[in-house]
Amino acid sequence: MTDAPAPSVHAPPTTETTPLGELCTRTLAMPADTNQNGDIFGGWLLSQMDIGGGVFASKIAKSRTVTVAIDAMNFRKPVFVGDLVSVHATLVRVGKTSITVHLEAWVMRRQEMQFILVTDGNFTYVAIDDKGNPQQVKRNDPPIPA
């Protein structure tokens, strides 16, 4: 493995009509996930995105990963009880030990048949070994199919 800088891959521009990237998780927003206003708590949505991004990053790293940064979060629209929440991931950059992923959270509301972009942002994960120490991302393996 060389110490040459990893190529940067820019996330595609976010669209407001079609989810981009790989589907990582899908879950239903429930009453227990609401804030004081009765909408879904932003922290719950952020955790769903982090779970999806962690799944995606671990597939790329072929190891455990941990979240080290969240950048440029955009909370665009509220999420309501009963919404089907999907998290989609697109690779932004692979570094020596880190992976940056652009995540989008989309909902399908009850009685509507279109996806709505509710949140997006960039999450950075670090590959770790069994002892929790950072380790190099294994780049020489063939890419994992979507």
C-alpha positions in Angstrom: 0.0 0.0 0.0 1.4 3.4 -0.9 1.1 6.7 1.0 -0.2 8.5 -2.0 -3.2 10.6 -1.3 -6.5 8.9 -2.0 -8.5 10.2 -4.9 -11.5 12.4 -3.9 -14.9 11.5 -5.2 -17.4 14.3 -5.1 -21.0 13.4 -4.0 -23.5 14.0 -6.8 -25.6 17.1 -6.4 -28.6 16.5 -4.2 -31.9 16.3 -6.0 -35.3 17.0 -4.4 -37.1 14.3 -6.4 -35.0 11.1 -6.4 -32.9 9.5 -3.7 -29.3 9.2 -4.8 -26.8 6.5 -3.7 -27.1 3.1 -2.1 -30.1 2.4 0.2 -28.6 1.6 3.6 -31.6 1.5 6.0 -35.3 1.9 6.0 -37.5 2.3 9.1 -40.8 3.6 10.3 -41.0 6.8 12.4 -43.0 5.9 15.5 -44.8 8.0 18.3 -41.9 7.2 20.8 -39.5 9.1 18.4 -41.3 12.5 18.7 -40.2 15.8 20.2 -42.3 18.2 22.3 -44.1 19.4 19.1 -45.2 16.0 18.1 -42.8 15.8 15.1 -40.0 13.3 14.9 -37.0 14.4 17.0 -34.0 15.5 14.9 -31.7 13.5 17.0 -33.6 10.3 16.2 -33.3 11.1 12.5 -29.6 11.9 12.9 -29.0 8.5 14.6 -30.8 6.7 11.7 -28.5 8.4 9.2 -25.5 7.5 11.3 -26.5 3.9 11.5 -27.0 3.8 7.7 -23.7 5.6 7.1 -21.9 3.2 9.4 -23.2 0.2 7.5 -22.0 1.8 4.2 -18.6 2.8 5.6 -18.0 -0.6 7.2 -18.7 -2.3 3.8 -16.0 -0.1 2.2 -13.5 -0.4 5.0 -14.2 -4.2 5.4 -13.8 -3.5 9.2 -15.5 -1.8 12.1 -15.9 2.0 11.7 -16.7 4.8 14.1 -18.1 8.2 13.5 -15.6 11.0 13.9 -17.4 14.0 12.2 -20.7 15.2 10.9 -20.6 18.2 8.5 -23.0 20.3 6.6 -26.3 18.9 8.0 -29.4 20.3 6.3 -32.7 19.7 8.0 -35.0 20.6 5.1 -38.5 19.3 6.2 -40.0 17.7 9.2 -40.6 14.0 9.6 -43.9 12.8 11.0 -45.2 9.8 12.8 -45.9 7.1 10.3 -43.4 8.3 7.7 -41.2 5.6 6.1 -37.7 6.9 6.5 -35.0 5.7 4.0 -31.3 6.6 4.3 -29.2 6.6 1.1 -25.3 6.9 1.0 -22.9 8.1 -1.6 -19.1 7.8 -1.2 -17.4 11.2 -1.1 -13.8 10.4 -0.2 -11.6 7.5 1.0 -8.5 8.6 3.0 -5.8 6.6 4.7 -8.0 5.6 7.6 -11.2 7.6 7.0 -14.2 7.4 4.8 -16.5 10.4 4.1 -20.0 9.6 3.1 -22.8 11.9 1.8 -26.1 10.7 3.4 -29.6 11.6 2.4 -32.7 10.9 4.5 -35.9 10.6 2.5 -39.5 9.9 3.6 -42.6 8.4 2.0 -45.5 9.9 3.8 -48.8 8.0 4.3 -51.2 8.4 1.4 -48.4 9.9 -0.8 -46.5 7.9 -3.4 -43.4 10.1 -3.8 -40.2 10.4 -1.9 -39.4 13.7 0.0 -35.9 14.7 0.9 -35.9 15.7 4.6 -32.2 15.8 5.6 -28.8 15.4 4.2 -25.2 15.9 5.3 -21.6 14.5 5.2 -20.5 12.0 7.8 -16.9 10.9 8.3 -16.0 7.5 9.7 -12.6 6.0 10.7 -11.8 2.3 10.2 -10.8 0.6 13.4 -9.3 -2.7 14.4 -10.5 -5.1 17.1 -8.9 -3.1 19.8 -10.5 0.2 18.6 -7.3 1.7 17.1 -7.5 3.4 13.7 -6.4 1.2 10.8 -5.8 1.7 7.1 -8.8 1.3 4.8 -8.1 -1.7 2.6 -8.2 -0.2 -0.9 -6.7 -3.0 -3.0 -9.7 -5.3 -2.7 -12.2 -5.2 -5.6 -15.1 -2.8 -4.9 -18.2 -4.2 -3.3 -21.2 -4.2 -5.7 -24.1 -2.0 -4.7 
